[in-house]
Amino acid sequence: MFTGIVQGVAKVVAVRELEDFRVHVVEMPPSMREGLEIGASVAHNGVCLTVTAIEGDNVSFDLMRETLRLTNLGAVTQGQCVNIERAARFGDEIGGHAMSGHIISMADVVAIEEAPHNRRLWFSLPERLGRFVFEKGYIGVDGISLTIGDVRPAEGGVEFSVNLIPETLSRTTLQNRVPGDQVNIEIDPQTQVIVETVERVLAQQSGAQ
């Protein structure tokens, strides 16, 4: 489990491409590697990955075909950075919200609004996911636990905004996002369960009439 509180960014120092498979190696400082072992879970842009090798500061991870299809990690190149979060441990402070590291979709950055001391980003989602997006609800964007600001209808789906404080911008890759970029999205699991349960109950009631 993860909390969506990104611990920092790590540079991808090597990428090895195979058929429907990728190994990428990130440089993790000692503060991020403390106690890290092969087999541990580390989220990259919100994607739960398993440590496969540790060589000094360099830590390797395998990306399977489904990960490459569903997330933006397949487009990451050597020299770029990813958001990093170690798996939560018992006793850790939960500053964000519970996240699984399982990405449900990608979203396009459609607009950026600048203001003193903060920035608002707008993202688009397909209609099938729009029913899970509510004002003041939780959402995971590239592994960052964020509160949804506004929601508005858009062609083929919905658009939603998040407001970013300087601390979030300084610690994550969202500071470099521009319109047209794609980010990884994890829907709040509790919201998803509630919405799907209500839909199922209403469908059963409708069918019984």
Residue pairs with C-beta under 8 A, 6 or more apart in sequence:
1 87
1 88
1 98
1 99
1 100
1 101
2 43
2 46
2 48
2 85
2 87
2 88
2 98
2 99
2 100
2 101
2 143
3 85
3 88
3 92
3 94
3 95
3 96
3 97
3 98
3 99
3 145
4 46
4 85
4 96
4 97
4 99
4 140
4 143
4 144
4 145
4 146
5 85
5 95
5 96
5 145
6 83
6 84
6 85
6 143
6 144
6 171
6 172
7 32
7 84
7 85
7 86
7 171
8 29
8 32
8 83
8 84
8 171
9 81
9 82
9 83
9 84
9 171
9 172
9 173
10 26
10 27
10 28
10 32
10 44
10 81
10 82
10 84
11 26
11 27
11 79
11 80
11 81
12 24
12 25
12 26
12 76
12 77
12 78
12 79
12 80
12 81
12 82
13 25
13 26
13 27
13 58
13 78
13 79
14 23
14 24
14 25
14 58
14 78
15 22
15 23
15 24
15 25
15 76
15 77
15 78
16 22
16 23
16 24
16 25
20 64
20 65
20 68
21 62
21 63
21 64
21 65
21 68
22 62
22 63
22 68
22 73
22 74
23 52
23 60
23 61
23 62
23 63
24 60
24 61
24 63
24 73
24 76
25 58
25 59
25 60
25 61
26 44
26 58
26 59
26 61
26 82
26 84
27 57
27 58
27 59
28 36
28 57
28 58
28 59
28 84
29 57
30 57
32 84
32 86
33 54
33 57
33 59
36 42
36 51
36 54
36 59
36 86
37 51
37 54
38 51
38 52
38 53
38 54
39 50
39 51
40 50
40 51
40 86
40 87
41 48
41 49
41 50
41 51
41 86
41 87
41 101
42 48
42 49
42 50
42 51
42 59
42 61
42 84
42 85
42 86
42 87
43 49
43 83
43 84
43 85
43 86
43 87
43 99
43 101
43 143
44 61
44 73
44 82
44 83
44 84
44 143
45 71
45 72
45 73
45 76
45 82
45 83
45 142
45 143
45 173
45 183
45 184
46 71
46 83
46 99
46 101
46 103
46 140
46 141
46 142
46 143
46 144
46 184
46 186
47 67
47 71
47 73
47 101
47 103
47 143
47 184
48 87
48 100
48 101
48 102
49 61
49 62
49 63
49 67
50 61
50 62
51 59
51 60
51 61
52 60
52 61
52 62
53 59
53 60
54 60
63 73
63 74
67 73
67 74
68 74
70 103
70 104
70 105
70 106
71 103
71 106
71 184
72 106
72 142
72 182
72 183
72 184
73 82
73 184
75 182
76 82
81 173
82 173
83 142
83 143
83 144
83 172
83 173
85 143
88 94
95 145
96 138
96 144
96 145
97 138
97 145
97 188
98 189
98 190
99 140
99 143
99 145
99 186
99 189
100 186
100 189
101 143
101 186
102 186
103 184
103 185
103 186
104 129
104 185
104 186
104 187
105 125
105 126
105 129
105 185
106 182
106 183
106 184
106 185
107 123
107 124
107 125
107 141
107 182
107 183
107 185
108 123
108 124
108 179
108 180
108 181
108 182
109 121
109 122
109 123
109 177
109 178
109 179
109 180
109 181
109 182
109 183
110 122
110 123
110 124
110 154
110 159
110 179
111 121
111 122
111 179
112 119
112 120
112 121
112 122
112 177
112 178
112 179
113 119
113 120
113 121
113 122
113 161
117 165
117 166
118 163
118 164
118 165
118 166
119 163
119 164
119 169
120 149
120 161
120 162
120 163
120 164
121 161
121 162
121 164
121 174
121 177
122 159
122 160
122 161
123 141
123 159
123 160
123 161
123 162
123 183
123 185
124 154
124 157
124 158
124 159
125 133
125 157
125 158
125 159
125 160
125 185
126 156
126 157
127 156
127 157
127 158
128 157
129 157
129 158
129 185
129 187
130 151
130 157
130 158
131 195
131 199
132 187
132 188
132 191
132 192
132 195
133 139
133 148
133 151
133 158
133 160
133 187
134 148
134 151
134 191
135 148
135 149
135 150
135 151
136 147
136 148
137 147
137 148
137 188
137 191
138 145
138 146
138 147
138 148
138 188
138 191
139 146
139 147
139 148
139 160
139 162
139 185
139 186
139 187
139 188
140 146
140 184
140 185
140 186
140 187
140 188
141 162
141 174
141 183
141 184
141 185
142 172
142 173
142 174
142 183
142 184
143 184
143 186
144 168
144 172
144 174
146 162
146 164
146 168
147 162
147 163
148 160
148 161
148 162
149 160
149 161
149 162
149 163
150 160
150 161
151 158
151 159
151 160
151 161
152 158
152 159
152 160
153 159
164 174
168 174
169 175
174 183
177 183
